[in-house]
Amino acid sequence: MNITTAVSGTFARIHARGEIDFDTLIPLCAAVAALPPQVTDLQWDLTGTAFMDVAGLHLLFNPAISDPALRVTATGLGRQPMRLLRIAAETNPVVFDLSRLLPDSPPACPAAS
């Protein structure tokens, strides 16, 4: 896993290159924890991430990993990570709100009862 962080004022971009799994979750969380306190907008650049397992869901949606006041978005999602996010959103659209993470995506429709 190769992780680079760029900070500009209240905006930070973390570029993760490599697979996101439970082995790489620790350094990714450390990159978030190392952000300066003024950062309120975090963008994950996943251009170099071809594979992501459930650890990626923890990283992108778990408020315990990132400050709930931190606006988190993602860009550069490849086919497999995007498929995982879509499956998660279909399963539980309230927890896995893609309209928050991917601002250009349409809101998920609640599952029919």
N, C-alpha and C positions, 0 to 999 in steps of 0.2 A: 504494500500500500504506500503510495506516495501522496502526501498531503501538503498543499500549499495554501496559505492564508493571506489575503490582502484586505486591509482595512482602510477605509476612507471616511472619516467623520463617524457618522452613526451607522454606516453600511459596511458589512463584511462579506467577503466571498471566500468560501472554502472549496477548493478544487480537490476532489478525491479521485485518484487514478488507481484502479485495481478493484478487486472484488470486495464487496461489503458483506461481512459475515461476523460471527461473534468474536473471532480472533482480531478483526480490524476495528471492531466497535470501540474498544478501549482507546486507541489513539485518536479516533474520530471524536469521541466524547471529550478527550483531553484538548483537542483543538478548539472545541466550543468553550470549554472552561477557561481557556487562555485568552479569550476575546476580552478586549477592554470593556469596562462597565458602561461606556457611552454607546456601545453598539446596540441598536434596537431593530435592525433589519439584517437578517442573515440569509444569504443565498448559497445553497449547495450547488456547485457546478459538478455534475456527474457525467460529464462528457466522456471521461475515460473509465467509466464503470460499466462493464458489460454484464456483470452478475451481481445480484443483491438478494440475500435471503431475508428471513424475518427480522434479522438484526437491523436491516435498513428501515423497517417499519418502526422499530424502537427508536432509532436515531431521528427519524423525521417527524414522528408523532407523539413521542413520550415527553410530557412536560417536565418530568423529573430530570431528563437529560439536558433540556434547554429551558431557560427562564420562560414561563408562560407569557410574559410581556414581550418576548422576542418574536418578531414577525419572521417566520421561516418559509422560504420558497425554494423550489428546486428547478434547475434547468439542465438541459443536455441529457435527458433520460433516454437510455437505449431501449431496445425492444423488450428485453426480459425484465428490467426494473419497472418499466411502465406497465407491463402485464401484471406483475406482482401488486403494484399499487391499485390497478383497476379491480383485481380480484378482492383485495382488502376492502376497497370502497363499496363494491357490490355486497360484500358480506356484512359490513357495518359502516354505512355512510356517515353516521354521526361521529364516530371515532376517527375514521379515515376520510376526512373531508378534503377531497382533492381540489375543491375550489379555493381553499385556503393555501394549500401547498403549491398549486399550479394555477395562478390567478387567471390565466387565459382559458382554462377549461370550464365547460358548463357544469353547473351544480348537479350532483348525483340525485337521481330520483329515489325516494324511499321505496323499499321493497313492498310489493303488494301483499296485503294480509289475506 
